[in-house]
Amino acid sequence: MAKQDYQDLLKPEVINTVEGLSLISRIVVEGFTAGLNRSASVGPGMEFSQYRGYEPGDDLRLLDWKMLARSGRYYIKQSEIESQVTIKFIVDTSASMLHKETKLSKVDFVRVLVATLAYLAHKQGDAVGLFALNEKDAISIYPKADKKHYNRLLLELIKLSNTGKWPAAHISNKRIPNRGGKELIFFLTDMYETGDEISKFIKGLKSAKNEVVVLQIMGAAEMDFNYGTNITFEDWETGARIKVDTQQAKTEYLNALENRLKSIKEELLSNGIDHHVFRMDAPLGEALKLFLKQRKRIG
């Protein structure tokens, strides 16, 4: 299978298995890294600029055994992205993430996105954690860097269950641990909120030492309003239904969406938080580029 053919694997029956998620992640990341002209930005064990002495707590995988054999001393390959960073993925598992386009729900797409980014982070030796939340349930997989941990993360991604709404900020912020250290946090959400509960939660994540990135997941039809002439929309979280004449509503909807996205971006940016709309029909390589850019900023 050609590396670019991962699109053929984006089916619920493939995504919802550990083997399927692992295969998609490997194909996407290996295809992406093969296209990089220089691998220094990809992390430890690839390109490095110098050696330094081993320090307690360093990842033993970065030890240079040839240098040890020659000199009798322990040296670490010091890459251009030198220090291990803690990567946290926080997933919105409220009911609105069940919105489906071309057979894939938003949460299915998020499973692939997180698995792929986590695979790249794992290859770099970073510690990766997964947290998922709605008003009834919470999953907490604390960050680690080993292979077994990555497989457990894939298993928990498959087990994600979407229901209800996002909890109030005073509840959600307590459920996500914040050590105050050097962390890169990705929050994957559709930003569907009844009040400002998600916005408040995101602002509560930011600290002086971390980087927070919001990936707002949107379907292609949702972005472009490409629906049939008449359609009935149902609110996943309240059950409310409304019939819409799409031809009349399209211009008004697109203007409202543009203003909403602009407002979200400006509000978060004023709090030092990056916001990116990520369409479900976008190449996954775009997310990897964003990851490496953010990773370099904090590394």
ChimeraX attribute file (.defattr): number of C-alpha atoms within 10 A of each C-alpha:
attribute: neighborCount
match mode: 1-to-1
recipient: residues
	/A:1	7
	/A:2	7
	/A:3	15
	/A:4	13
	/A:5	13
	/A:6	18
	/A:7	13
	/A:8	10
	/A:9	14
	/A:10	18
	/A:11	15
	/A:12	14
	/A:13	9
	/A:14	16
	/A:15	24
	/A:16	18
	/A:17	16
	/A:18	18
	/A:19	14
	/A:20	19
	/A:21	25
	/A:22	19
	/A:23	17
	/A:24	23
	/A:25	23
	/A:26	18
	/A:27	17
	/A:28	24
	/A:29	20
	/A:30	13
	/A:31	17
	/A:32	18
	/A:33	16
	/A:34	12
	/A:35	10
	/A:36	11
	/A:37	7
	/A:38	11
	/A:39	16
	/A:40	16
	/A:41	19
	/A:42	21
	/A:43	26
	/A:44	25
	/A:45	19
	/A:46	15
	/A:47	17
	/A:48	18
	/A:49	11
	/A:50	11
	/A:51	15
	/A:52	11
	/A:53	11
	/A:54	17
	/A:55	10
	/A:56	6
	/A:57	6
	/A:58	12
	/A:59	16
	/A:60	11
	/A:61	12
	/A:62	16
	/A:63	20
	/A:64	17
	/A:65	15
	/A:66	11
	/A:67	14
	/A:68	13
	/A:69	10
	/A:70	8
	/A:71	10
	/A:72	10
	/A:73	12
	/A:74	18
	/A:75	20
	/A:76	25
	/A:77	21
	/A:78	20
	/A:79	20
	/A:80	19
	/A:81	22
	/A:82	16
	/A:83	18
	/A:84	19
	/A:85	23
	/A:86	23
	/A:87	27
	/A:88	23
	/A:89	21
	/A:90	21
	/A:91	26
	/A:92	25
	/A:93	29
	/A:94	27
	/A:95	21
	/A:96	26
	/A:97	27
	/A:98	18
	/A:99	19
	/A:100	14
	/A:101	15
	/A:102	11
	/A:103	11
	/A:104	17
	/A:105	18
	/A:106	23
	/A:107	28
	/A:108	23
	/A:109	22
	/A:110	20
	/A:111	21
	/A:112	23
	/A:113	21
	/A:114	24
	/A:115	26
	/A:116	26
	/A:117	25
	/A:118	25
	/A:119	23
	/A:120	24
	/A:121	25
	/A:122	19
	/A:123	18
	/A:124	21
	/A:125	23
	/A:126	23
	/A:127	21
	/A:128	26
	/A:129	21
	/A:130	22
	/A:131	23
	/A:132	24
	/A:133	24
	/A:134	21
	/A:135	17
	/A:136	14
	/A:137	16
	/A:138	17
	/A:139	20
	/A:140	16
	/A:141	16
	/A:142	17
	/A:143	20
	/A:144	17
	/A:145	21
	/A:146	14
	/A:147	13
	/A:148	9
	/A:149	18
	/A:150	22
	/A:151	17
	/A:152	13
	/A:153	24
	/A:154	26
	/A:155	16
	/A:156	19
	/A:157	27
	/A:158	18
	/A:159	13
	/A:160	19
	/A:161	19
	/A:162	20
	/A:163	19
	/A:164	16
	/A:165	23
	/A:166	26
	/A:167	19
	/A:168	16
	/A:169	18
	/A:170	12
	/A:171	13
	/A:172	20
	/A:173	17
	/A:174	11
	/A:175	15
	/A:176	20
	/A:177	11
	/A:178	14
	/A:179	8
	/A:180	12
	/A:181	12
	/A:182	18
	/A:183	22
	/A:184	22
	/A:185	21
	/A:186	23
	/A:187	20
	/A:188	24
	/A:189	24
	/A:190	24
	/A:191	21
	/A:192	19
	/A:193	15
	/A:194	11
	/A:195	9
	/A:196	12
	/A:197	19
	/A:198	21
	/A:199	16
	/A:200	16
	/A:201	20
	/A:202	19
	/A:203	18
	/A:204	16
	/A:205	18
	/A:206	18
	/A:207	17
	/A:208	9
	/A:209	11
	/A:210	20
	/A:211	21
	/A:212	23
	/A:213	23
	/A:214	22
	/A:215	21
	/A:216	17
	/A:217	20
	/A:218	20
	/A:219	22
	/A:220	16
	/A:221	14
	/A:222	16
	/A:223	15
	/A:224	12
	/A:225	16
	/A:226	12
	/A:227	13
	/A:228	10
	/A:229	10
	/A:230	12
	/A:231	12
	/A:232	10
	/A:233	12
	/A:234	14
	/A:235	12
	/A:236	17
	/A:237	18
	/A:238	12
	/A:239	8
	/A:240	9
	/A:241	11
	/A:242	9
	/A:243	10
	/A:244	15
	/A:245	13
	/A:246	17
	/A:247	14
	/A:248	11
	/A:249	11
	/A:250	16
	/A:251	12
	/A:252	10
	/A:253	16
	/A:254	15
	/A:255	10
	/A:256	12
	/A:257	15
	/A:258	11
	/A:259	12
	/A:260	11
	/A:261	16
	/A:262	12
	/A:263	12
	/A:264	14
	/A:265	17
	/A:266	14
	/A:267	16
	/A:268	19
	/A:269	12
	/A:270	10
	/A:271	14
	/A:272	16
	/A:273	19
	/A:274	18
	/A:275	21
	/A:276	15
	/A:277	15
	/A:278	21
	/A:279	19
	/A:280	23
	/A:281	14
	/A:282	11
	/A:283	14
	/A:284	21
	/A:285	17
	/A:286	11
	/A:287	18
	/A:288	20
	/A:289	12
	/A:290	14
	/A:291	19
	/A:292	18
	/A:293	13
	/A:294	18
	/A:295	21
	/A:296	15
	/A:297	11
	/A:298	15
	/A:299	18
